[in-house]
Structures are given as C-alpha cells and as structure tokens.
Amino acid sequence: MKKPLLATDFLDRARRYYGDHEAVLATTGDRYTYDELGARADGFAAGLQARGVEKGDRVAVLDPNTHYHLEAAYGILQTGAVHTPLNYRLTADDFAYILADAGVTAVYADYEYAEKVEAVRDEVPVETFVTNDTGAVDGDWEAFDELVAGGGAYDRPEMSEDEVITINYTSGTTGDPKGVCRTHRTEALHAYLVSHHQRISDDDVYLWTLPMFHVNGWGHIYAVTGQGARHVCTRGVDAAETFRTVAAEDVSYLCAAPTVLNMLMNSYDDRGGDVQTTGANSVRAATAGSAPPEATIRTVEDEFGWTLIHVYGATETGPLVTTSDARRFFDDDSPDRFALKKRQGIGYLGTEVRVVDEDGEDVPQDDETLGEVVVRGNQVMDGYWEQPEATATAFSERVEGYYHTGDLAVVDENGFISIQDRKSDIIVTGGENVSSIELEDVLFDHGSVADAAVIPAPSEEWGESPKAFVVPTSGNPDDPGVTADDLVAFCRDRLASFKRPREVEFVDDLPKTATGKIQKYELRQREWADEERMIGEG
C-alpha cells in the first residue's frame, strides 16, 4: 500500500493523539495545546483562502521563533499554498528581490520586521499583508489574530507528495539568492530522519534557538510537532535566558550553532560556572555549520552535562545528511570521543554521502585526500525555483545525480567525513552564508576603493567572519583616503548587518594569476596559518 507523504500529516497526528497536551509555550507566556494550535492554523488557512490564496500560491513568513510562525506555516500548508520563510536578518532590498522572484501573493510579518516589507511594498506582487501587532507597524496591515478569529472553515485541497510545498531561499552565496524547492515528500522524509537521528520523542521539550526560517528549522517544525513534543518559542538567543529556560521548562533538546555554543560558554564562564544547566530532563544539543573545537565539546558535555550531536548539511540537502552520533565508535566516558564528535560524521539512513575527486571517483579513506562532498537522498531538494540551469549544474558537475555541496573534505577509515575547506568563496559567519562577491561589489561602489578581495578570517566569536583586503585608489595603503571604519559603515548601510566586513586591511596589491584572477587562496593561507584547517571552528 502506498500512502502519500504530506507535510500536513505532522500536525494532523499531533491533534489526533496529543490534542489536550501542551504544544507551545509562546514568547508572550501563553501556552497552547495541540488542539488550540491546530484551531489557530485552521483559522489562518481559512483567512488566506478568503483573501484569494489558492493552492500553489506562495505565502511568505517573516518571523522570529514565535507561535505565530508555527501557526502560519501549518495554515499555509493546509491550503496547499507554498510556505516561503524569510530570513529576518536581510535588508528591505533583499526582501524585494525574494518576494518578486517567488511571486508571493501574501505575507505575514512579525511587527519587529514588517517595516522592511513596508519599505518595498510598491515593488512586490504581494496583495495581502498580515502582522501580529498592527499598532506597531506603519501602513495598511491586517491583524493576525483577527484574521484567525474570523477565518471560519477552510477547504483542504487534494495534494500530491511530489508537489512543492516550501521554498527556502539561500543567502545568495554566488549572486542573487536561489529558492530551494522542497516537496511534501522531501519534507516528510527529512523529518522522519531527524526524528530518528536526533532521538526525538513525545516527551521532549524543544527550545527554539535555531531560526525557523533556516530550512524550516532543520525540519523541526515538522518532527517536533509530529511526535507530539513541546515547542518552547523565543524571539532570539540570550545566553542567560537560555539557561534559565532550560532549567525552568525542563528542556531536553535544542539546536545550537557554534555561535550559540560560544555565547553559552561565555555566559557560563562569566558566572564562574554557577549556572543551572539542566532541569528535570537530560539535555541533547545538536550543532552544525563549522565544526566545534574539541574544547567546546568538552565544556558542553563535561561541564554543562549535555550531550552534543554534530550534524551537517546544506539548505539544498534538507538540510541534514550526516551525524557524528555513532556511539559504537566511541566510549561516552572517553576523552577520545571529542575528536570524533567534531567530525561531520557518517550519512543518515537512506542517504548516500560521498567524497569524490575531479573525475567523480571516491577518494581513498586515508583522512588526507581532499574531495568534494556530494549527496543523494530522499531529503535532497528537487531543484531551484525557476532556475533549471543552476539545478542541472548542482546535480551533475562531478558525478551525475548527486547534489554537489561545494565543500571539500577527507574521509577516515571508518567513513567519517571531515570538512577541510570550501570550493567556493562562501563565508559562514554565525551560521549565515555571506557571499564574498556580493560584499566586494558593495566595496567597489566606494570611490576610495580601487580593488578588493573578501575572504573568511578566523573569528573566536563567529567561527569565521568576512575580512576585506582593499587596494585604495590613492595607491598608498598607509594613506588610503578612507578609514576601515568608514568602509564598514558604508557596507552596513547597504547590506544585512551580518554581511559587513569585520576587518579591513589596506594593501598595495592583491595576488593574481597571469589572467588577472585574484588568488584568494593565498590570502586565506596567510589568515589561517595558525589554524588547524581553513574553515571556521567557532
């Protein structure tokens, strides 16, 4: 028997079996059962349909990790429309591009971020504008709670597991952002995998420190809901408040990028370790992105008393495709486990993760030979939104049928991969992708910049951060005619805050090939000379 895999199944299951149980602790302090959460999602679905939203239409969500995001996401799914979450750290111009590119017809935006959408209102195809606090937003916006209350009943259309149900936009690592298309099937299977590999069960209490807009919170809007577990929402990450909430709400599971782990460790150290790090439950923390150093894993596990699970992936891959949580390879009490846990690990169930050379052949498992990580699995995207050529390239460059991550890795004798470098000039700072090309383009707009190259530089706080090497138009790096602070401010005014350079160095010239291409590898080698590998480790 074949039953379609649908993203709507997760809330349906929770309502069926856990309707009277608490589903969400909202940032307002309100608590909602799964019956209540479901009813609000129904109201949002009905409100969208009453405003003309139909199956296949794109509906954007711009929200931190609040209950509104969960309600909006499931309301959108139930109409058969396409959930299009937005990174709230982007600029108004970024939103103008994405809303137009996706052809979004309706948008829900949290009051704190709605002004960025309001600023480009006349440039986008959006017809319906909804926010959770109309009094805090300029312009003509409808109130989320009023829309939900007046929505009435909705009609759920017939849906196929192969239909696109969400579009997640990348951070534009090679130019304009690309929309990653995910179907009911890819979302469902990824959620199953996350439930298994992250050990999610109905008695879990999940703390939302990971943005829900990041590939639907790494699939946790589905996995946590489907299991009937509890969501604890946040409006951002504050280290002291995170520890307080973990203890007060008996949190058992959270996701923490290396940046978040650093924040927690700094807060812990500042208080001399006098911190309650757990409640009644033991705590699991999943981390991804740059590999955490062994010292971080040691602190989290030996001092916080948490279990750290290192995972890996990309927006295009679901995202999660590997885990270092393979406990037959290490003793839970052995210090040797830290070296293994910092590796990206082995493939998820049903997932083929290979490291291949330029000819598409697997590299030897000698932990020395570099190759590109390629992935094939049911959680991998179907393609980019209306970009068939980019899709074809992503799945065929070295080996046909596998998504090419652009990450370079080695493989040890047991098949555990370890990322060493990047094929492209992506900078991952605090879990966000920054395009060096985009940042360079902004720098070139400044009259005092003759040439520029941006690379990732080591950062204790962010793992890595953008550094700009600038050849001034004056020709004299000692008297460039502009200060580093001026250039940082120039970029801040034109880009999202996380994309600005954290450091600017004036130089006579940049290393180039005979054809004039900048050799960024030489710059990276210099910056990372004292590090173990040329990739941030938090």
C-alpha positions in Angstrom: 0.0 0.0 0.0 1.3 3.5 -0.8 0.2 6.4 1.3 1.2 9.9 0.1 3.8 11.6 2.3 2.3 15.0 3.2 3.7 17.8 5.4 0.2 18.3 6.8 0.4 14.8 8.4 2.6 16.1 11.3 0.1 18.5 12.8 -2.8 16.1 12.0 -1.1 13.4 14.0 -0.4 15.7 16.9 -4.0 16.8 17.1 -5.3 13.2 16.8 -3.2 11.8 19.7 -2.0 14.8 21.7 -4.8 17.3 21.4 -5.2 18.0 25.1 -1.4 18.2 25.7 0.7 21.3 25.7 2.1 22.1 22.2 3.7 25.5 22.6 5.0 27.9 25.2 4.7 31.2 23.3 7.1 34.2 23.7 4.1 36.0 25.3 4.0 33.4 28.1 0.7 31.9 26.7 0.5 28.2 26.5 -1.4 26.4 23.7 -2.4 22.7 23.4 -2.2 20.9 20.1 -6.0 21.4 19.7 -5.6 25.1 20.1 -2.5 25.3 17.9 -4.4 23.4 15.2 -7.5 25.6 15.5 -5.4 28.7 15.0 -3.7 27.1 12.0 -7.2 26.3 10.6 -8.2 29.9 11.1 -5.1 31.2 9.3 -5.8 28.8 6.4 -9.4 29.9 6.1 -8.3 33.6 6.3 -5.9 33.1 3.4 -8.5 31.4 1.3 -11.0 34.2 2.0 -8.4 36.6 0.6 -7.9 34.7 -2.6 -4.9 32.5 -1.8 -5.1 29.2 -3.7 -3.2 26.0 -3.9 0.3 26.6 -5.3 0.4 30.3 -4.4 3.5 31.4 -2.5 2.9 32.9 1.0 5.9 34.4 2.9 6.5 34.3 6.6 8.9 36.8 8.2 9.0 36.0 11.9 11.4 35.0 14.7 10.7 31.8 16.5 7.2 32.6 17.8 3.9 30.6 17.9 2.7 32.8 15.0 5.4 31.3 12.7 4.2 27.7 13.5 0.5 28.7 13.0 1.2 30.5 9.8 3.4 27.6 8.4 0.7 25.0 9.0 -2.1 27.3 7.9 -0.3 27.8 4.6 0.4 24.1 4.2 -3.2 23.2 4.8 -4.3 25.4 1.9 -1.8 23.7 -0.5 0.0 27.0 -0.8 3.8 27.2 -0.7 5.3 28.2 2.7 8.2 30.7 1.9 10.0 31.6 5.1 12.2 34.7 5.0 15.5 35.4 6.9 14.6 38.3 9.2 18.3 39.5 9.1 18.1 40.5 5.5 17.5 44.1 4.1 14.5 45.6 2.5 16.1 45.2 -0.9 16.7 41.5 -0.2 13.0 41.1 0.6 12.0 43.0 -2.6 14.1 40.5 -4.7 12.8 37.4 -3.0 9.1 38.4 -2.8 9.2 39.3 -6.5 11.3 36.2 -7.5 8.9 33.8 -5.8 5.8 35.8 -6.9 4.5 35.9 -3.3 0.8 36.8 -3.0 0.5 37.1 0.8 2.9 37.8 3.6 2.8 37.5 7.3 5.5 39.6 9.0 6.2 40.0 12.7 5.8 43.6 13.9 9.6 43.9 14.5 10.4 43.3 10.9 7.3 44.4 9.0 8.8 47.8 8.3 11.3 46.2 5.9 8.5 44.8 3.8 6.5 48.1 4.1 9.5 49.9 2.6 9.3 47.9 -0.6 5.5 47.4 -0.7 5.1 49.1 -4.0 7.8 46.9 -5.6 6.4 43.5 -4.9 3.4 41.4 -6.1 2.0 40.9 -2.6 -1.7 41.6 -2.2 -2.3 40.6 1.5 -0.2 41.9 4.4 -0.6 40.5 7.8 1.2 41.3 11.1 0.8 40.3 14.7 0.7 43.9 16.0 -0.8 46.4 13.7 -0.3 49.2 16.3 3.5 48.8 15.9 3.6 48.8 12.1 3.1 51.7 9.7 0.9 51.1 6.6 -2.2 49.1 5.9 -1.7 45.7 7.6 -4.3 43.2 8.8 -4.1 41.7 12.3 -3.1 38.1 12.5 -5.4 37.3 15.5 -8.3 39.0 13.8 -7.7 37.1 10.6 -7.5 33.8 12.5 -10.7 34.5 14.6 -12.7 35.5 11.5 -11.4 32.8 9.2 -14.2 30.2 9.7 -13.7 26.9 7.9 -11.2 26.1 5.2 -11.2 23.6 2.3 -8.1 21.4 2.2 -7.4 20.6 -1.5 -6.1 17.3 -2.7 -2.3 17.2 -2.5 0.4 15.1 -4.0 3.6 14.2 -2.2 5.6 15.4 -5.3 4.2 19.0 -5.2 6.4 21.8 -4.0 5.2 22.9 -0.5 8.0 25.2 0.7 10.7 27.4 -0.9 13.7 28.2 1.2 15.9 30.9 -0.1 19.7 30.6 0.2 21.8 33.5 1.4 23.0 34.3 -2.1 26.5 32.8 -1.9 27.1 33.1 -5.7 25.0 36.1 -6.5 21.2 36.6 -6.0 19.5 34.2 -3.6 18.2 31.0 -5.1 14.9 29.4 -4.0 15.3 25.8 -2.9 12.2 23.9 -3.7 11.1 21.2 -1.3 8.1 18.9 -1.8 5.8 17.2 0.7 7.9 14.1 0.2 11.3 15.6 0.9 10.0 17.5 4.0 8.3 14.3 5.4 11.2 12.0 4.9 13.7 14.6 6.3 11.5 14.9 9.3 11.5 11.1 9.8 15.3 11.1 9.6 15.6 14.0 12.1 13.2 12.3 14.5 15.4 9.1 14.4 18.9 10.5 14.4 18.2 13.3 16.9 16.2 10.9 19.1 13.0 13.0 19.2 10.1 11.6 21.2 6.8 12.8 22.6 8.2 13.7 26.0 10.8 16.0 24.5 10.8 19.7 25.3 12.4 21.6 22.4 13.9 25.0 22.8 13.8 27.2 19.6 17.3 28.7 19.5 17.6 27.7 15.8 15.7 30.1 13.4 12.6 28.6 12.0 13.4 30.2 8.6 16.6 28.0 8.3 15.2 25.2 6.2 12.0 25.1 8.4 14.2 25.0 11.5 16.1 22.0 10.1 12.7 20.2 9.8 11.9 20.6 13.5 8.6 22.4 12.8 7.6 19.0 11.4 9.5 16.5 13.6 8.8 18.0 17.0 5.1 18.6 16.1 4.6 15.2 14.6 6.0 13.5 17.7 3.6 15.5 19.9 6.5 17.1 21.8 6.6 20.6 23.3 7.8 23.7 21.5 9.3 26.5 23.6 9.5 29.6 21.5 11.9 32.5 21.6 12.4 35.9 20.0 16.2 35.4 19.8 19.1 33.9 21.8 20.2 35.3 25.1 22.6 33.0 26.9 21.4 33.7 30.4 17.8 33.4 29.4 18.5 30.2 27.5 20.0 28.6 30.7 17.0 29.9 32.7 14.5 28.4 30.3 16.3 25.1 30.0 16.0 24.7 33.8 12.5 26.2 34.3 10.9 24.4 31.4 12.8 21.1 31.7 14.2 21.5 28.1 15.5 18.2 26.8 16.6 19.2 23.3 17.8 22.3 21.4 19.9 23.1 18.3 22.9 25.4 18.8 25.1 26.8 16.0 28.8 27.2 17.1 28.0 30.9 17.7 25.3 30.0 20.2 27.6 27.5 21.9 30.2 30.3 22.3 27.6 32.6 23.8 26.5 29.9 26.3 30.1 29.1 27.3 31.0 32.8 27.8 27.9 33.3 30.0 28.8 30.2 31.9 32.4 31.3 32.5 31.3 34.9 33.4 29.3 33.4 36.2 32.0 31.2 37.4 30.1 28.0 36.4 27.4 28.9 38.9 24.7 28.1 36.4 21.8 25.6 36.4 22.3 24.0 33.0 19.5 21.4 33.2 16.1 20.9 34.6 14.5 17.5 35.3 15.5 16.2 31.8 18.8 15.4 30.4 19.7 17.7 27.5 20.8 17.0 23.9 22.2 19.8 21.8 22.6 19.5 18.0 25.2 21.7 16.3 26.0 22.2 12.6 27.9 24.5 10.4 31.5 24.9 11.3 32.9 22.1 13.3 33.1 22.9 17.1 36.6 22.6 18.5 37.2 19.8 21.0 37.4 22.3 23.8 33.8 23.4 23.1 32.5 19.8 23.0 34.4 19.1 26.3 32.8 22.1 28.0 29.3 21.3 26.8 29.4 17.7 27.8 31.6 17.7 30.9 30.6 21.0 32.4 27.0 21.6 31.2 26.3 17.9 31.4 24.7 18.0 27.9 25.1 15.5 25.0 26.4 17.2 21.9 25.4 15.8 18.4 27.3 17.3 15.5 25.4 17.2 12.2 26.0 18.5 8.7 24.1 19.6 5.6 23.0 22.4 3.4 19.8 24.2 2.5 19.7 22.1 -0.7 20.0 18.8 1.2 17.1 19.1 3.5 19.4 20.2 5.3 20.8 17.3 7.5 22.6 14.4 5.9 25.3 13.3 8.3 25.8 12.8 12.1 28.8 12.2 14.3 26.5 10.5 16.8 27.7 7.0 16.1 28.3 5.6 19.6 29.7 2.3 18.7 32.8 4.2 17.6 33.5 5.8 21.0 33.0 5.4 24.7 30.7 8.0 26.3 33.3 8.5 29.1 36.4 8.6 26.9 38.1 11.9 26.1 38.8 10.3 22.7 35.2 10.9 21.8 35.8 14.7 21.3 38.0 14.2 18.2 35.3 12.0 16.6 32.4 14.3 17.5 33.9 17.3 15.9 33.9 15.5 12.5 30.8 15.9 10.3 30.4 12.1 10.6 28.5 9.4 8.6 25.4 9.5 6.4 21.9 9.5 7.7 19.7 6.4 7.0 18.9 6.2 3.3 21.4 8.9 2.4 24.5 8.5 0.2 27.3 10.8 1.2 30.4 10.5 -0.9 33.7 12.5 -1.2 34.8 12.5 -4.8 37.7 13.7 -6.9 37.6 15.8 -10.1 36.7 12.7 -12.1 33.8 11.7 -9.8 35.7 8.8 -8.2 35.6 8.3 -4.4 38.7 9.5 -2.7 40.6 6.9 -0.6 39.7 6.7 3.1 43.1 7.9 4.2 42.0 11.0 6.1 44.3 13.0 3.8 43.0 13.1 0.2 40.6 16.0 -0.4 37.5 15.7 -2.5 34.1 17.4 -2.8 31.2 16.2 -0.7 28.3 15.0 -2.9 24.9 13.8 -1.6 22.0 11.7 -2.8 18.9 11.1 -0.6 15.2 11.4 -0.3 15.5 14.6 1.7 17.6 16.4 -1.0 15.8 19.3 -2.9 14.1 18.8 -6.2 15.7 21.9 -7.6 15.9 25.7 -7.5 12.9 27.8 -8.1 12.7 28.6 -11.9 16.4 28.0 -12.4 16.8 24.8 -14.4 20.4 25.5 -15.4 21.6 26.1 -11.9 19.7 22.9 -10.9 21.4 20.9 -13.6 24.8 22.2 -12.6 24.2 21.4 -8.9 23.4 17.7 -9.7 26.0 17.0 -12.4 29.3 18.8 -12.1 31.5 15.9 -10.9 29.1 12.9 -10.7 25.6 12.6 -12.2 22.6 12.5 -9.9 24.2 13.8 -6.7 23.9 17.3 -5.2 27.3 18.9 -5.1 27.9 20.8 -1.9 31.0 22.7 -2.8 32.6 21.6 0.5 35.9 19.8 0.4 36.5 17.0 2.9 38.6 14.0 3.8 37.3 10.6 4.9 38.8 8.4 7.6 39.0 4.6 7.7 35.5 4.3 9.2 33.9 6.5 6.6 33.6 9.6 8.8 33.9 12.8 6.8 35.7 15.9 8.0 35.2 19.2 6.1 38.6 20.9 5.4 37.9 23.8 3.1 35.4 25.2 0.6 35.4 25.0 -3.2 33.7 28.4 -3.5 34.2 31.6 -1.7 31.4 31.2 0.9 31.9 32.7 4.3 29.8 31.1 7.0 29.6 33.5 9.9 27.4 32.7 12.9 25.5 30.2 10.8 24.8 32.6 8.0 26.2 32.4 4.5 27.9 35.5 3.2 28.8 35.9 -0.5 32.3 37.4 -0.9 31.3 38.5 -4.3 28.3 40.5 -3.0 30.4 42.2 -0.4 33.1 43.0 -2.9 30.5 44.6 -5.2 29.5 46.9 -2.5 33.1 47.9 -1.7 33.7 48.6 -5.4 31.0 51.2 -5.2 33.1 53.3 -2.8 35.2 55.9 -4.6 38.3 55.2 -2.5 38.4 51.5 -3.4 40.4 50.6 -6.5 40.4 46.8 -5.9 39.1 44.5 -3.2 39.0 40.8 -2.2 36.9 39.4 0.7 37.8 36.1 2.4 36.8 34.3 5.6 39.1 35.1 8.5 39.2 33.3 11.8 36.9 34.6 14.5 36.6 33.3 18.0 33.0 34.6 18.3 31.6 33.6 14.9 33.9 30.8 13.7 34.8 32.9 10.7 33.9 36.4 9.6 34.4 38.5 6.4 37.7 40.3 6.0 38.3 42.7 3.2 41.6 43.4 1.6 41.4 46.8 -0.1 43.7 48.4 -2.6 42.9 52.2 -2.2 42.6 54.5 -5.2 45.2 56.6 -3.6 47.7 53.8 -4.2 49.1 54.2 -0.7 47.8 51.8 1.9 49.3 54.0 4.6 47.3 56.9 3.4 44.2 55.4 1.8 42.0 58.4 1.9 39.3 56.5 3.9 39.3 54.6 7.2 38.4 51.0 7.8 35.5 52.1 9.9 34.2 54.2 7.1 34.2 51.2 4.7 32.5 49.0 7.3 29.8 51.7 7.8 29.4 52.0 4.0 28.7 48.3 3.8 26.4 48.3 6.8 24.2 50.8 5.1 23.8 48.6 2.0 23.8 45.1 3.3 22.4 43.0 6.1 24.4 43.5 9.3 26.0 40.0 9.3 27.4 40.6 5.8 29.5 43.6 6.6 33.3 43.1 6.9 34.5 42.7 10.5 38.0 43.7 9.4 39.5 45.8 6.6 43.2 45.7 5.6 44.7 48.2 3.1 47.3 46.7 0.8 49.5 47.7 -2.2 48.0 45.0 -4.5 46.3 41.6 -4.5 47.8 38.3 -5.5 46.6 37.5 -9.0 47.1 34.9 -11.7 48.5 35.7 -15.1 45.0 36.2 -16.4 44.2 38.7 -13.6 42.1 36.4 -11.4 42.6 37.2 -7.7 44.2 34.3 -5.8 42.1 34.3 -2.7 43.7 31.0 -1.7 47.0 32.9 -0.9 45.1 35.4 1.3 43.3 32.6 3.1 46.5 30.7 3.7 48.0 33.8 5.4 45.0 34.4 7.5 44.6 30.8 8.6 48.3 29.9 9.0 47.9 29.3 12.8 44.7 27.3 12.5 44.2 23.6 12.0 42.2 24.0 8.9 40.9 26.8 6.6 37.4 26.8 7.9 35.9 28.3 11.0 35.6 26.3 14.1 33.8 28.7 16.4 
